[in-house]
Amino acid sequence: MELTRDEAIKNHRAMWNWLAENPSKEKKDWPGWDGMDIGEVCGECFACEYSSGCSECLFIWPGQDCCNRDDNNAGLFEIWENQGNLEKRAVLALQIANLPEREVKE
């Protein structure tokens, strides 16, 4: 099954909202994976799976992309991934869940 843009956005938001509610968990723990017929998802990231690269990401991340805010700082995803404080991790996951969508290029 190929992932549509709408499905990628919906699944991204669902997974990251769940991670905000379950900050001790990882992306691989999301219960939404069960029964999903799309095979392996690149980096367990629906935006990566749908897009053909960071410059084509479905979402507008602060800074350059999900991993690099700029040359000297980690990006929002990387900060979430390495965050030990569960309250901060929940806040970061909620930010990722609610990233604005990039406009479709025609």
N, C-alpha and C positions, 0 to 999 in steps of 0.2 A: 504494500500500500504506500503510495506516495503522499507525503504530507502537504496539505494546502496551506496557504498563508494564514487563513482564518484559524485552521486547526493548530498551527504552530504558535500563533499568538495566544489562543485559548489555553493550550496546554502549558505554555510558558507561565502565564499568569496563575493558572491553577497550581502548578508545582511550587512556584515561589511563594504564593500565599500560604500553602501548606507548610513550607519550610519556615515561614514567619511564625506560624502557630506551633511548629515543632523544631525549635532552633538547635536542638542537640542532634538532629538527623542530617543526613547527607542527601544529595539529589537521587542517588541510587535507591534510597529508602522510600521514595514517594510511592504511595499505593496506586497511583494512576497508571503506573507501568503495567500492572497486572491486566491481562486481557487486551493490551494494546497490540494491534497487528501491524506494526511498522518496522519491525526488526530493530537492529541496534541503532541507537540515536547518537550521532557524533557528539562526543563529550557530554552526553546526557543533557544536551542543550538543544531545545527545539529551534531556537534562532539559528544556531550553527548548522543544524540539519537542513533547514530550509534555505539558508543563504549560501551564496557562492564565495563568501569571504567576509572579513570584518567590515570592509567598506560597504558591503551590501546588507549588513545586519538589519533585521526587522525593527530594531529599537535604537533610540538615540541615548547613548550612554554618556555620563559626564566625562569629559576628556576625550581621549582618542577612541577607546573601545572598552570592552568589558575587563580587560586585564591591565591596560595602561592608561592611566589618567593623563600622564605626560611623561617625559623622559626620566623624571626622577621619582615618580610616585606610582604606587600600585593602583590599579583600577578597582572599581566597585566590587566586581565579582571576586577578584583576588583578595581584597580586604575581607569580604564575607568568608571566603574559604579558609583564611588564616586567623579568623577572629575567635578568641577563646571565651570571651564574655558572651553568655547566651542572650542577655537582653540586647546587647549591641548587634549580635548576629541576627536576631529577630527583626530589628529595625532595618538593617541592611537588606535582608530578604524581602521585606515589604517594599523598600525602595526599588529593588530589582523587579518585583512583581508589577509595579506601577510605572515602569519606564514608558515614556511616550513612544508611539510608533513612528517610524520613519515613513515619509510619504512614498507611495509607489512611483517608481520612475517609469515613464512610458516611452 
